[in-house]
Structure formats: structure tokens, C-alpha cells
Amino acid sequence: MSHDHQKKLPDMDSIIENMEKEVSNLTDLIDSNPNDANTYSRRGLLLGQLVRPKEAIDDFTKAISINPEDSTLFYNRGMAYVHVKQLSLAIDDFTQSADIDPGNVDAISNAAMAHYESCHYDVAIRESDRAIKIDPERSLPYAVRALANAALGEEELAKDNLAKAVKYGFDPHTLGMLIKQARRNRQEN
């Protein structure tokens, strides 16, 4: 394909500028209707993409106060808590999300990952098992189980779970690096 026919991609500055404009527009909507959980949620998602997780947490918290039965709000706030390394709060939100929507494999899988990152390996495995029971073809719960197995020195189980995670789409290079790190962490402790 010649250079003239290549599609021009927008530059990062214009993408960020458009996102900031949208945040401003959503702020105006919130000012005119402060009880719209969806508007807070949309702004929270944008703030998360703009790597402003503390502001995103504030928006998801406000949205939850308006609509405490929306599992997605808890999930999204949990993801924002992960970004600021507040893992216990993330776990609480992922758990609440899964309590509201028991089939929410993403919430359960991310709770498992937060438990793994908090060195609660047995809980990470248990939550991964729970997610796999709901959807046995998701890669993340197998990946988390593999990491927890490696951290516990359960090499054969780690290999089995690694193979399943890769089978269902987890990047093998990334997972291999994570497992090596889990083994190093085990050896250091």
C-alpha cells in the first residue's frame, strides 16, 4: 500500500483533547442533573482512561450512592482501586459486584487477581475456581490460578493452569513472565 493511501491515525494529543472535552460536557450534564448515575459512570470511565483513577473513584462512588444495585458501578470502581493499589477496597467492590450479579465472571476473576496480588493465594485459587465454574473458557481465572500455584510451589498445577490460560487466549509470553516473577517472589519469602 502506498503512503498516500494509508489511513491517517489521529494523534494522541487530539484524542486526549477530545476526551477532556467529553469530561467537561459530562460535568455540565452532572451540574444540571446531579442525580444521574449513568453520567457519573460515563465520566468515571473517561477519567479512568485519562489515568485519573482517584477522580474516577469519586464518580463511581457518587454513581453507587444513586444506584447501589448496579453491579457494573462496583466493578468499575474496583478497577479504579486496582490502579491506585488499594487492593482490599478493590476486592470489596469486585465481591459486591458479584453479589449483585453472581454470573459476573470478570468481577470474580479480578477479585481473584487482587487476592493473588495481596498474597492471599488460597483465596485467589478459590475465586478462580468459582469463575471457572461459571465460564470454563475464560483465560484470566486459569492465569490467576497458575500464578497462585507457582507462588505456592505447586509446579505441576501451575503448568496445567498455564496451558489452559493460553488455550483460552491469555498471551503465553506475558503469563510466562508473570509465573517467573511468582516463583522469584516465593524464593525470596
C-alpha positions in Angstrom: 0.0 0.0 0.0 1.4 3.4 -0.9 2.0 6.0 1.7 -0.8 8.2 0.1 -3.4 5.5 0.7 -2.6 4.8 4.3 -5.3 5.8 6.8 -4.1 8.7 8.9 -4.5 7.9 12.6 -5.4 10.7 15.0 -2.6 11.9 17.2 -2.6 11.2 20.9 -3.0 14.9 21.8 -6.2 15.2 19.8 -7.6 12.0 21.3 -6.8 13.3 24.9 -8.2 16.7 24.0 -11.5 15.1 22.8 -11.7 13.0 25.9 -11.2 16.1 28.1 -13.9 17.9 26.2 -16.2 15.0 26.8 -15.4 15.1 30.6 -16.3 18.8 30.5 -19.6 18.0 28.7 -20.4 15.3 31.2 -19.6 17.7 34.1 -22.1 20.2 32.6 -24.7 17.4 32.5 -24.0 16.5 36.1 -24.3 20.1 37.1 -27.8 20.2 35.5 -28.8 16.8 36.8 -26.8 15.7 39.8 -28.8 12.5 40.3 -27.9 10.7 37.1 -25.8 7.7 37.9 -25.1 7.0 34.3 -23.5 10.4 33.7 -21.2 9.9 36.7 -20.4 6.4 35.5 -19.6 7.6 31.9 -17.4 10.4 33.3 -15.7 7.9 35.7 -14.8 5.7 32.8 -13.3 8.6 30.8 -11.3 9.7 33.9 -10.0 6.2 34.2 -8.9 6.2 30.6 -7.2 9.6 31.2 -5.3 7.9 34.1 -7.1 9.9 36.7 -8.2 7.0 38.9 -8.9 9.0 42.1 -11.4 11.2 40.3 -12.9 8.1 38.7 -13.3 6.5 42.1 -15.2 9.7 43.3 -17.5 9.5 40.3 -18.2 5.8 40.7 -18.8 6.3 44.4 -21.4 9.0 43.6 -23.0 6.8 41.0 -23.2 3.9 43.5 -24.8 6.2 46.1 -27.5 7.0 43.4 -27.9 3.4 42.1 -26.4 0.8 44.6 -27.9 -2.1 42.7 -25.8 -1.7 39.5 -23.0 -4.3 39.6 -21.1 -2.5 36.9 -20.5 0.5 39.0 -18.9 -1.6 41.7 -16.8 -3.4 39.1 -15.6 -0.2 37.5 -14.8 1.4 40.9 -12.9 -1.9 41.8 -10.8 -1.5 38.7 -10.0 2.1 39.6 -9.0 1.0 43.1 -6.6 -1.6 41.5 -4.9 1.3 39.6 -4.2 3.1 42.9 -3.1 -0.2 44.6 -6.0 -0.2 47.1 -6.5 -3.9 46.7 -8.7 -4.6 49.7 -11.1 -1.9 48.5 -10.9 -3.4 45.0 -11.7 -6.8 46.4 -14.7 -5.4 48.3 -16.1 -3.8 45.2 -15.5 -6.9 43.0 -17.2 -9.0 45.7 -20.2 -6.6 45.8 -20.4 -6.6 42.0 -20.5 -10.5 42.0 -23.0 -10.5 44.9 -25.4 -8.3 42.8 -24.6 -10.3 39.6 -23.5 -13.8 40.6 -22.6 -14.6 36.9 -20.2 -11.7 36.6 -17.0 -13.7 35.8 -15.0 -10.5 35.3 -15.7 -9.3 38.8 -14.9 -12.7 40.3 -11.7 -13.1 38.2 -10.5 -9.7 39.1 -11.2 -10.3 42.8 -9.0 -13.5 42.4 -6.2 -11.4 40.8 -6.4 -8.8 43.6 -6.3 -11.6 46.2 -3.2 -13.0 44.4 -1.5 -9.6 44.4 -2.3 -9.4 48.1 -0.6 -12.8 48.6 -3.9 -14.5 49.5 -3.0 -17.4 47.2 -5.6 -19.9 48.6 -8.4 -17.3 48.2 -7.2 -16.5 44.7 -7.4 -20.1 43.8 -10.9 -20.5 45.3 -12.2 -17.4 43.5 -10.6 -18.6 40.2 -12.3 -21.9 40.7 -15.6 -20.1 41.2 -15.1 -18.1 38.0 -14.2 -21.2 36.0 -17.3 -23.0 37.2 -19.4 -20.2 35.7 -17.4 -19.9 32.4 -14.7 -22.6 31.9 -13.4 -20.9 28.7 -12.2 -17.6 30.2 -8.4 -17.3 30.4 -7.9 -14.9 33.4 -9.1 -17.3 36.1 -6.7 -20.0 34.8 -3.9 -17.4 34.7 -4.5 -16.4 38.3 -4.7 -20.0 39.4 -1.4 -20.6 37.6 0.2 -17.7 39.3 -1.1 -18.7 42.7 0.0 -22.3 42.2 3.5 -21.1 41.2 3.7 -18.8 44.3 2.7 -21.8 46.5 5.3 -24.1 44.8 2.7 -26.2 43.1 4.6 -26.5 39.8 2.5 -29.2 38.1 -0.7 -27.4 38.8 0.8 -24.2 37.7 1.8 -25.8 34.3 -1.7 -27.3 33.8 -3.3 -23.9 34.5 -0.8 -22.1 32.4 -1.7 -24.4 29.5 -5.4 -23.8 30.0 -5.0 -20.0 30.2 -3.0 -20.0 27.0 -5.6 -22.3 25.3 -8.3 -19.8 26.1 -6.4 -16.7 24.8 -4.0 -15.5 27.5 -0.7 -14.3 26.0 1.8 -17.0 26.7 4.8 -14.7 26.9 3.1 -12.4 29.4 1.9 -15.2 31.5 5.3 -16.9 31.4 7.0 -13.7 32.7 4.4 -13.4 35.5 4.9 -17.0 36.6 8.7 -16.5 36.7 8.1 -13.5 38.9 5.8 -15.5 41.2 8.5 -18.2 41.5 11.1 -15.5 42.4 8.7 -14.0 44.9 8.3 -17.4 46.5 12.0 -17.9 46.7 12.5 -14.5 48.3 9.9 -15.2 51.0 
